[in-house]
Amino acid sequence: MYGLPNNIDLNFLIQRQLLQICFGENEMIMNFDDNLSITLTSKCAFSFDGDNLQIIENYSTSASLICNLIGHFINEIKASENGTLAMNFSGNNIFILYDDDKFYESYWIKSKTSIIVV
């Protein structure tokens, strides 16, 4: 919906450990250490241990796959102006968030000091 500014600094996500994933009917919440969370309501993609990237549009049917990220750390962040956010996790795991709805929020990142809505 909003995309990401080309100068956004998301380095506060680096080295955050994923502690918990919560699944709802229409959202997924990823809780990290240091009071950081990412709530996702759009499609995403996941690659576990270097395997092929899998598009995920239904969180509940892919929950067991996504839960493989629990305990891993974010090592690298790549953001695009179109709102795509790629997170490289430890263990050669990749998780990508997409801003795929022009009318509604696709995801938001909440830290101790700010909320970023995309």
C-alpha positions in Angstrom: 0.0 0.0 0.0 2.6 2.6 1.1 5.8 1.0 -0.1 9.1 1.9 1.7 11.1 5.1 1.4 14.3 4.5 -0.5 16.3 5.9 2.4 14.7 3.9 5.2 17.1 2.5 7.8 16.1 -1.0 8.9 19.4 -1.9 10.5 17.6 -2.3 13.9 16.3 -5.6 12.5 19.8 -7.0 12.2 20.7 -9.7 14.7 17.1 -9.9 16.1 16.1 -13.5 17.0 12.7 -14.8 16.0 11.2 -16.2 19.2 7.6 -16.9 18.3 5.1 -16.9 15.4 1.4 -16.5 15.9 -1.2 -17.4 13.3 -4.6 -15.9 12.9 -7.3 -16.2 10.3 -5.9 -13.4 8.2 -2.6 -12.5 9.7 0.7 -13.8 11.0 2.7 -12.2 13.8 6.4 -12.7 14.1 7.7 -11.8 17.6 11.5 -11.2 18.0 13.7 -10.4 20.9 14.0 -6.7 22.0 10.3 -6.1 21.8 10.2 -6.2 18.0 7.3 -7.7 16.0 6.2 -7.9 12.4 2.6 -8.4 11.6 1.9 -9.7 8.1 -1.4 -9.7 6.2 -0.1 -10.2 2.6 1.5 -12.9 0.7 5.1 -13.8 1.5 7.8 -16.2 0.3 10.1 -18.5 2.2 13.2 -20.5 1.3 14.5 -22.9 4.0 18.2 -23.8 3.9 18.7 -22.6 0.4 15.8 -24.5 -1.2 13.6 -23.0 -3.8 11.6 -20.0 -2.9 8.0 -20.9 -2.0 5.2 -18.3 -2.3 2.9 -18.4 0.8 -0.6 -17.0 0.5 -2.3 -19.1 3.2 -0.4 -18.9 6.5 -2.2 -21.8 8.3 -1.4 -24.3 5.6 2.2 -23.3 5.6 2.6 -22.9 9.4 4.9 -25.9 9.9 7.2 -24.6 7.1 7.4 -21.1 8.4 8.0 -22.2 12.0 11.4 -23.5 10.9 12.5 -19.9 11.3 12.0 -19.9 15.1 15.2 -19.4 16.9 17.1 -18.0 13.9 18.6 -14.5 13.7 18.1 -11.9 10.9 21.5 -11.5 9.3 20.7 -9.1 6.4 17.8 -6.9 5.2 17.1 -5.8 1.7 14.2 -3.3 1.2 12.7 -2.1 -2.1 10.7 1.1 -2.7 7.8 -1.1 -3.9 7.5 -2.4 -0.3 9.2 -5.8 -0.8 11.3 -6.6 2.3 13.7 -9.6 2.1 15.2 -10.9 5.3 18.1 -13.3 5.3 18.1 -15.4 8.4 20.8 -17.5 9.9 20.9 -21.1 8.5 20.6 -19.8 4.9 16.9 -19.1 5.3 15.2 -16.3 3.4 11.8 -14.7 4.2 10.3 -12.1 1.9 7.4 -9.8 2.7 5.4 -8.3 -0.2 3.3 -5.1 -0.3 0.7 -6.6 -2.6 -2.5 -4.7 -1.8 -2.9 -1.1 -2.9 -5.9 -0.6 -0.6 -4.8 -2.1 2.7 -1.7 -2.5 4.8 0.4 -5.5 3.9 2.6 -5.6 6.9 3.9 -3.4 9.8 7.0 -3.5 11.9 6.7 -2.4 15.5 9.8 -1.7 17.6 10.2 -0.1 21.0 10.4 3.4 19.4 8.4 3.3 16.1 5.8 1.6 13.9 6.5 1.3 10.1 3.3 0.6 8.1 3.6 -0.8 4.6 
